[in-house]
Amino acid sequence: EVAAGPTPPAFAWAYNPDLEPYPYDPDKARALISDAGADGAELTFYVTEGGSGMLDPIAMVTAIQADLEAVGFDVKIETYEWNTFLGEVNPGLEGKADMAEMAWMTNDPDTLPFLALRTAAWPDQGGFNSGYYSNPKVDELLEAARVATDQDERAQLYQEMQTIVQEDAPWVFVANWKQNAVTSDRVENFALQPSFFLLLDDVVKN
């Protein structure tokens, strides 16, 4: 399904249901690019062959390239093996590429934004904020959510963070992967996890 922000709906308790995916509006994109004097700008786009739950990365990045070129950009794709890709992206994209495709799997709504959206997570500080995004309010919300012990309070903080991040648009949110599993009717207590971990402690086969 099309993603609307940095937190997937699999984390139902922390997800902001009021967010809508960015609208598809090529005409507005062309106008904004023209206003910025960026017609024909050359962009370098890093992509990996696969890894970390990537959803057909080559096909996806090729489709994104076509959409970007349709509104006036000249997009060059550079493809890397997974470990080489991480070696290029994790230290930061500055001076190397304009954008990179990435996917994540996580077991808590805190993990990804805390590691990749805070100012303190810039690459030179040991984080994974490869695009150097910085918003003091987002920093404040993420720090508060990390130490909050009440889940309702955490949910409110994460939902506010999602609203701000979607408005700032440091990332283009593409898709959330829907997992599927089939079990026998003799199996009880099996549930899929946002992290893709198989937690079988409470699973029973009758």
FIFI-443741 format. One record per residue: x, y, z of N, C-alpha, C, O in turn; residue number from 1. Coordinates in steps of 0.2 Angstrom, whole numbers, plus 5000, padded with zeros to 4 digits. Example, Ala and Ser with C-alpha at 12.3 -4.5 7.8 and 13.67 -1.06 7.14 Angstrom:
BEGIN
  n.x  n.y  n.z ca.x ca.y ca.z  c.x  c.y  c.z  o.x  o.y  o.z   n
 5066 4972 5039 5062 4978 5039 5066 4984 5039 5071 4983 5042   1
 5064 4989 5035 5068 4995 5036 5064 5000 5039 5067 5006 5040   2
//
This chain:
BEGIN
  n.x  n.y  n.z ca.x ca.y ca.z  c.x  c.y  c.z  o.x  o.y  o.z   n
 5004 4994 5000 5000 5000 5000 5004 5006 5000 5010 5006 5002   1
 5002 5012 4997 5006 5018 4997 5007 5021 5004 5002 5021 5008   2
 5013 5023 5006 5014 5025 5012 5013 5033 5013 5013 5036 5008   3
 5011 5035 5019 5009 5042 5020 5014 5045 5025 5014 5051 5026   4
 5019 5041 5028 5023 5045 5033 5028 5040 5035 5029 5034 5032   5
 5032 5042 5040 5038 5037 5042 5036 5032 5047 5040 5027 5048   6
 5030 5031 5049 5028 5026 5053 5022 5022 5050 5017 5025 5048   7
 5023 5015 5049 5018 5011 5045 5012 5010 5050 5013 5010 5056   8
 5007 5008 5046 5000 5007 5050 5001 5000 5054 4996 4999 5058   9
 5006 4996 5053 5007 4990 5057 5008 4992 5064 5006 4988 5069  10
 5010 4998 5066 5010 5000 5073 5004 5004 5074 5004 5011 5075  11
 4999 5001 5074 4992 5004 5074 4991 5009 5080 4988 5014 5080  12
 4994 5008 5086 4994 5012 5092 4997 5018 5091 4996 5023 5094  13
 5002 5019 5087 5006 5025 5086 5005 5028 5079 5008 5034 5078  14
 5002 5025 5075 5001 5027 5068 4996 5033 5068 4991 5034 5072  15
 4998 5038 5064 4993 5044 5063 4988 5043 5057 4990 5043 5051  16
 4982 5041 5058 4978 5039 5053 4975 5045 5049 4972 5044 5044  17
 4977 5051 5051 4974 5057 5048 4979 5059 5042 4977 5063 5038  18
 4985 5056 5041 4989 5058 5036 4987 5054 5030 4985 5048 5030  19
 4987 5058 5024 4986 5055 5017 4993 5055 5013 4997 5059 5014  20
 4993 5050 5009 4999 5050 5005 5000 5056 5001 4995 5059 4999  21
 5006 5058 4999 5007 5064 4994 5003 5063 4988 5003 5058 4985  22
 4999 5068 4986 4995 5067 4980 5000 5067 4973 5005 5070 4973  23
 4998 5064 4968 5001 5063 4962 4999 5069 4958 4994 5069 4955  24
 5004 5074 4957 5002 5080 4953 5008 5082 4949 5012 5087 4951  25
 5009 5079 4943 5015 5081 4939 5015 5088 4937 5021 5091 4936  26
 5009 5091 4936 5009 5098 4933 5012 5103 4939 5016 5107 4938  27
 5010 5101 4945 5012 5105 4951 5020 5104 4952 5023 5109 4953  28
 5022 5098 4951 5029 5097 4951 5033 5101 4946 5038 5104 4948  29
 5031 5101 4940 5034 5105 4934 5034 5112 4936 5039 5115 4935  30
 5029 5115 4939 5029 5122 4941 5034 5123 4946 5037 5128 4946  31
 5034 5119 4951 5039 5120 4957 5046 5120 4954 5050 5124 4956  32
 5047 5115 4950 5054 5114 4947 5056 5120 4943 5062 5123 4944  33
 5051 5123 4939 5053 5129 4935 5054 5135 4940 5058 5139 4938  34
 5050 5136 4945 5050 5141 4949 5057 5141 4953 5060 5146 4954  35
 5060 5135 4954 5066 5134 4957 5072 5135 4952 5078 5135 4955  36
 5071 5136 4946 5076 5136 4941 5080 5129 4940 5086 5129 4939  37
 5076 5124 4941 5080 5117 4941 5078 5113 4935 5079 5107 4936  38
 5075 5116 4930 5073 5112 4924 5080 5109 4922 5085 5112 4921  39
 5079 5102 4920 5085 5098 4918 5090 5097 4923 5096 5095 4921  40
 5089 5098 4929 5094 5097 4934 5096 5089 4934 5092 5085 4933  41
 5103 5088 4935 5105 5081 4935 5105 5079 4942 5108 5082 4947  42
 5102 5073 4943 5102 5070 4950 5105 5063 4949 5104 5059 4945  43
 5109 5061 4955 5112 5055 4955 5108 5051 4961 5106 5054 4966  44
 5105 5045 4959 5101 5041 4963 5104 5034 4965 5105 5030 4960  45
 5106 5033 4971 5109 5027 4973 5103 5022 4974 5098 5023 4977  46
 5105 5016 4972 5100 5010 4973 5104 5004 4974 5109 5003 4972  47
 5101 4999 4978 5105 4993 4979 5101 4987 4975 5095 4988 4974  48
 5104 4982 4974 5101 4976 4971 5096 4973 4975 5092 4969 4972  49
 5097 4973 4982 5092 4970 4986 5095 4970 4993 5101 4972 4994  50
 5091 4969 4998 5093 4968 5005 5088 4972 5009 5084 4977 5007  51
 5088 4971 5016 5084 4974 5021 5077 4975 5019 5074 4980 5020  52
 5074 4969 5016 5067 4970 5015 5065 4974 5009 5059 4976 5008  53
 5070 4975 5004 5068 4980 4999 5063 4977 4994 5063 4971 4993  54
 5058 4981 4992 5053 4979 4988 5055 4980 4980 5054 4985 4978  55
 5057 4975 4977 5059 4975 4970 5063 4982 4969 5061 4986 4965  56
 5069 4983 4972 5072 4990 4972 5074 4992 4965 5073 4998 4963  57
 5076 4988 4960 5078 4990 4953 5071 4992 4950 5072 4998 4947  58
 5066 4988 4950 5060 4990 4947 5057 4997 4950 5055 5001 4946  59
 5057 4997 4956 5055 5003 4959 5059 5009 4958 5056 5015 4956  60
 5065 5009 4958 5069 5015 4956 5069 5017 4949 5069 5023 4947  61
 5068 5012 4945 5067 5013 4938 5060 5017 4936 5060 5022 4932  62
 5055 5015 4940 5049 5019 4940 5049 5026 4942 5046 5031 4939  63
 5053 5027 4948 5054 5033 4951 5058 5038 4946 5056 5044 4945  64
 5063 5035 4943 5067 5038 4938 5062 5041 4932 5063 5047 4930  65
 5058 5037 4930 5054 5039 4924 5049 5044 4926 5048 5049 4922  66
 5046 5044 4932 5042 5050 4935 5046 5056 4936 5043 5061 4934  67
 5052 5056 4938 5056 5062 4939 5058 5065 4932 5058 5071 4931  68
 5060 5060 4928 5062 5063 4921 5056 5066 4917 5057 5071 4913  69
 5050 5063 4919 5044 5066 4915 5042 5073 4918 5039 5077 4914  70
 5045 5075 4923 5043 5082 4926 5050 5087 4925 5049 5092 4927  71
 5055 5084 4922 5060 5089 4920 5067 5087 4923 5072 5091 4922  72
 5068 5082 4927 5075 5080 4930 5078 5075 4925 5075 5072 4921  73
 5085 5075 4925 5089 5071 4922 5092 5066 4927 5097 5068 4931  74
 5090 5060 4928 5091 5056 4934 5096 5050 4931 5095 5046 4927  75
 5102 5050 4935 5107 5044 4934 5106 5040 4940 5107 5041 4945  76
 5105 5033 4938 5105 5028 4943 5111 5025 4944 5115 5023 4939  77
 5114 5024 4950 5120 5020 4952 5118 5014 4956 5115 5015 4962  78
 5119 5008 4954 5117 5002 4957 5123 4999 4961 5128 4998 4958  79
 5122 4997 4967 5127 4994 4971 5125 4987 4974 5119 4986 4976  80
 5129 4983 4976 5128 4977 4980 5127 4980 4987 5129 4985 4989  81
 5123 4976 4991 5120 4979 4997 5125 4982 5002 5125 4987 5004  82
 5131 4978 5003 5136 4981 5008 5139 4987 5005 5141 4991 5009  83
 5141 4987 4999 5144 4993 4996 5139 4998 4996 5141 5004 4997  84
 5133 4997 4995 5128 5002 4995 5128 5006 5002 5127 5012 5003  85
 5128 5002 5008 5128 5004 5014 5134 5008 5016 5134 5013 5019  86
 5140 5006 5013 5146 5010 5013 5146 5017 5010 5149 5021 5012  87
 5141 5017 5005 5140 5024 5002 5135 5028 5005 5136 5034 5006  88
 5130 5025 5007 5124 5029 5010 5125 5031 5017 5124 5037 5019  89
 5127 5026 5022 5127 5028 5029 5132 5033 5031 5130 5037 5035  90
 5138 5034 5027 5142 5040 5029 5139 5047 5027 5142 5052 5029  91
 5133 5047 5023 5130 5053 5021 5131 5054 5014 5135 5051 5010  92
 5126 5057 5011 5125 5058 5003 5129 5064 5001 5130 5065 4995  93
 5131 5068 5005 5133 5075 5003 5139 5074 4998 5144 5071 5000  94
 5139 5077 4993 5145 5077 4988 5145 5071 4984 5149 5070 4980  95
 5140 5066 4985 5140 5060 4981 5134 5059 4977 5134 5057 4971  96
 5128 5059 4980 5122 5058 4977 5117 5063 4980 5117 5066 4985  97
 5111 5063 4976 5106 5068 4978 5100 5064 4982 5096 5067 4985  98
 5100 5057 4981 5095 5053 4984 5097 5046 4984 5101 5044 4980  99
 5094 5042 4988 5095 5035 4989 5088 5032 4991 5084 5034 4994 100
 5088 5025 4988 5082 5021 4990 5084 5017 4996 5089 5014 4996 101
 5079 5017 5001 5080 5013 5007 5074 5010 5010 5069 5013 5009 102
 5074 5004 5013 5069 5001 5016 5071 4999 5023 5077 4998 5025 103
 5066 4999 5028 5067 4997 5035 5062 4992 5037 5056 4992 5035 104
 5064 4988 5042 5060 4984 5046 5062 4985 5053 5068 4985 5055 105
 5057 4986 5058 5058 4988 5064 5053 4985 5069 5047 4984 5067 106
 5055 4984 5075 5050 4982 5080 5047 4987 5085 5043 4985 5090 107
 5048 4993 5083 5045 4999 5088 5045 5005 5083 5050 5006 5079 108
 5040 5009 5084 5039 5015 5080 5045 5020 5082 5046 5025 5078 109
 5049 5019 5087 5054 5023 5089 5060 5022 5085 5064 5027 5083 110
 5062 5016 5083 5068 5014 5080 5070 5018 5074 5076 5022 5074 111
 5066 5018 5069 5068 5022 5063 5069 5029 5063 5074 5032 5062 112
 5064 5033 5066 5065 5040 5066 5070 5042 5071 5074 5047 5070 113
 5071 5038 5076 5076 5040 5081 5083 5040 5078 5088 5044 5079 114
 5084 5034 5074 5091 5033 5071 5092 5037 5065 5098 5038 5062 115
 5087 5039 5061 5087 5042 5055 5084 5049 5053 5085 5052 5048 116
 5081 5052 5058 5078 5058 5057 5080 5064 5062 5079 5070 5061 117
 5083 5062 5068 5086 5067 5072 5092 5071 5070 5096 5068 5066 118
 5093 5077 5072 5099 5081 5070 5105 5077 5073 5110 5077 5070 119
 5104 5074 5079 5109 5071 5083 5111 5064 5079 5116 5060 5081 120
 5107 5062 5074 5108 5056 5070 5112 5057 5064 5112 5053 5059 121
 5114 5063 5063 5118 5065 5057 5124 5060 5056 5127 5057 5061 122
 5127 5058 5050 5132 5053 5050 5138 5054 5054 5141 5050 5056 123
 5140 5061 5054 5146 5062 5058 5145 5062 5065 5150 5062 5069 124
 5139 5060 5067 5138 5059 5075 5136 5052 5076 5134 5050 5081 125
 5137 5047 5071 5136 5040 5071 5129 5038 5070 5127 5032 5071 126
 5125 5042 5067 5118 5040 5065 5117 5038 5058 5122 5038 5054 127
 5111 5038 5056 5109 5036 5049 5105 5041 5045 5101 5039 5041 128
 5105 5047 5048 5102 5053 5045 5106 5055 5038 5109 5060 5039 129
 5106 5051 5033 5110 5052 5028 5109 5058 5023 5113 5060 5020 130
 5103 5061 5024 5101 5067 5021 5101 5073 5025 5099 5078 5022 131
 5104 5072 5031 5105 5078 5035 5099 5082 5037 5099 5088 5037 132
 5093 5079 5037 5087 5082 5040 5088 5085 5047 5091 5082 5051 133
 5085 5091 5048 5085 5093 5055 5079 5098 5056 5078 5102 5052 134
 5075 5096 5061 5070 5100 5064 5070 5099 5071 5069 5094 5074 135
 5071 5105 5075 5072 5105 5082 5065 5102 5086 5066 5098 5091 136
 5059 5103 5083 5053 5101 5086 5053 5093 5085 5051 5090 5090 137
 5055 5090 5079 5055 5083 5079 5060 5080 5083 5059 5075 5086 138
 5066 5083 5084 5071 5081 5089 5068 5080 5096 5068 5076 5100 139
 5064 5086 5098 5061 5086 5105 5056 5081 5106 5055 5077 5111 140
 5052 5080 5100 5046 5075 5101 5049 5067 5101 5047 5063 5105 141
 5054 5066 5098 5057 5059 5098 5061 5058 5104 5061 5053 5107 142
 5064 5063 5107 5068 5062 5114 5062 5061 5119 5063 5057 5123 143
 5057 5065 5119 5052 5064 5124 5048 5057 5123 5047 5054 5128 144
 5047 5055 5117 5044 5048 5116 5048 5043 5118 5045 5038 5121 145
 5055 5044 5118 5059 5038 5120 5059 5037 5127 5060 5031 5130 146
 5058 5042 5131 5058 5041 5139 5051 5041 5142 5050 5039 5148 147
 5046 5042 5138 5039 5042 5140 5037 5034 5142 5039 5030 5138 148
 5034 5033 5148 5032 5027 5150 5025 5025 5148 5023 5019 5149 149
 5021 5030 5147 5014 5029 5145 5013 5028 5138 5015 5033 5134 150
 5010 5023 5136 5009 5022 5128 5005 5027 5125 5006 5029 5119 151
 5000 5029 5128 4995 5034 5125 4999 5041 5124 4998 5044 5119 152
 5003 5042 5129 5008 5048 5128 5013 5047 5122 5014 5052 5118 153
 5016 5042 5122 5020 5040 5117 5017 5041 5110 5019 5044 5105 154
 5011 5038 5109 5007 5038 5103 5006 5045 5101 5007 5047 5095 155
 5004 5050 5105 5003 5057 5104 5009 5060 5101 5009 5064 5096 156
 5015 5059 5104 5021 5062 5102 5023 5059 5095 5025 5063 5091 157
 5022 5053 5094 5024 5050 5088 5019 5052 5082 5022 5054 5076 158
 5013 5053 5084 5008 5056 5079 5010 5063 5077 5009 5065 5071 159
 5012 5067 5082 5014 5074 5080 5020 5074 5076 5020 5078 5071 160
 5025 5070 5078 5031 5069 5074 5029 5067 5066 5032 5070 5062 161
 5025 5063 5065 5023 5060 5059 5020 5066 5054 5022 5067 5049 162
 5016 5070 5058 5013 5076 5054 5019 5081 5052 5018 5083 5046 163
 5023 5082 5056 5029 5087 5055 5033 5084 5049 5035 5088 5044 164
 5035 5078 5050 5040 5075 5045 5036 5075 5038 5040 5076 5033 165
 5030 5073 5038 5027 5073 5031 5027 5080 5028 5028 5080 5022 166
 5026 5085 5032 5025 5092 5029 5032 5094 5027 5033 5097 5022 167
 5038 5092 5031 5044 5094 5029 5047 5090 5023 5051 5092 5019 168
 5045 5084 5022 5046 5080 5017 5054 5078 5016 5056 5079 5010 169
 5057 5076 5021 5064 5074 5020 5065 5068 5016 5070 5067 5013 170
 5060 5064 5016 5059 5058 5012 5053 5058 5008 5048 5061 5009 171
 5053 5054 5002 5047 5052 4999 5045 5045 5001 5048 5040 5000 172
 5039 5045 5004 5037 5039 5007 5033 5035 5002 5028 5037 4999 173
 5036 5029 5000 5034 5026 4994 5028 5020 4996 5023 5021 4993 174
 5030 5015 5000 5026 5010 5001 5027 5006 5007 5032 5007 5010 175
 5022 5003 5010 5022 4999 5016 5021 4992 5013 5016 4991 5010 176
 5025 4987 5015 5025 4980 5013 5019 4977 5018 5020 4977 5024 177
 5015 4974 5015 5010 4970 5018 5012 4963 5018 5013 4959 5013 178
 5013 4960 5025 5015 4953 5025 5008 4949 5025 5003 4951 5026 179
 5010 4943 5023 5004 4937 5022 5007 4931 5025 5013 4929 5024 180
 5003 4927 5029 5005 4921 5031 4999 4916 5031 4993 4919 5033 181
 5000 4910 5030 4994 4905 5030 4996 4900 5036 5002 4897 5036 182
 4991 4898 5040 4992 4893 5045 4986 4889 5046 4981 4890 5043 183
 4987 4883 5048 4982 4878 5049 4977 4880 5055 4979 4884 5059 184
 4971 4878 5055 4966 4880 5060 4968 4877 5066 4965 4878 5072 185
 4973 4873 5066 4976 4869 5073 4981 4874 5076 4983 4872 5082 186
 4983 4879 5073 4988 4884 5076 4985 4890 5079 4980 4893 5076 187
 4987 4891 5085 4984 4897 5089 4989 4902 5091 4995 4900 5092 188
 4987 4908 5092 4992 4913 5094 4997 4915 5090 5002 4919 5092 189
 4997 4914 5083 5002 4916 5078 5000 4923 5076 4994 4924 5074 190
 5005 4927 5076 5004 4934 5073 5010 4937 5070 5015 4936 5072 191
 5009 4940 5064 5014 4943 5061 5016 4950 5064 5012 4953 5068 192
 5023 4951 5064 5026 4957 5067 5028 4962 5062 5031 4960 5057 193
 5028 4969 5064 5031 4974 5060 5038 4973 5058 5040 4975 5053 194
 5042 4970 5063 5049 4969 5062 5050 4963 5058 5056 4962 5056 195
 5045 4959 5056 5046 4953 5052 5049 4947 5056 5050 4942 5053 196
 5050 4948 5062 5053 4943 5067 5047 4938 5067 5041 4940 5067 197
 5049 4932 5068 5044 4926 5069 5044 4925 5077 5049 4922 5079 198
 5039 4928 5081 5039 4927 5088 5034 4921 5089 5028 4921 5089 199
 5037 4915 5091 5034 4909 5092 5033 4907 5099 5030 4901 5100 200
 5035 4911 5104 5034 4909 5111 5027 4906 5113 5027 4901 5117 201
 5022 4910 5111 5015 4908 5113 5011 4904 5108 5005 4903 5109 202
 5015 4902 5102 5011 4899 5097 5010 4891 5099 5014 4888 5102 203
 5004 4889 5098 5002 4882 5100 4999 4879 5094 4995 4881 5090 204
 5001 4872 5094 4998 4868 5088 4994 4863 5092 4997 4859 5096 205
 4988 4863 5090 4983 4858 5094 4983 4851 5090 4979 4847 5092 206
//
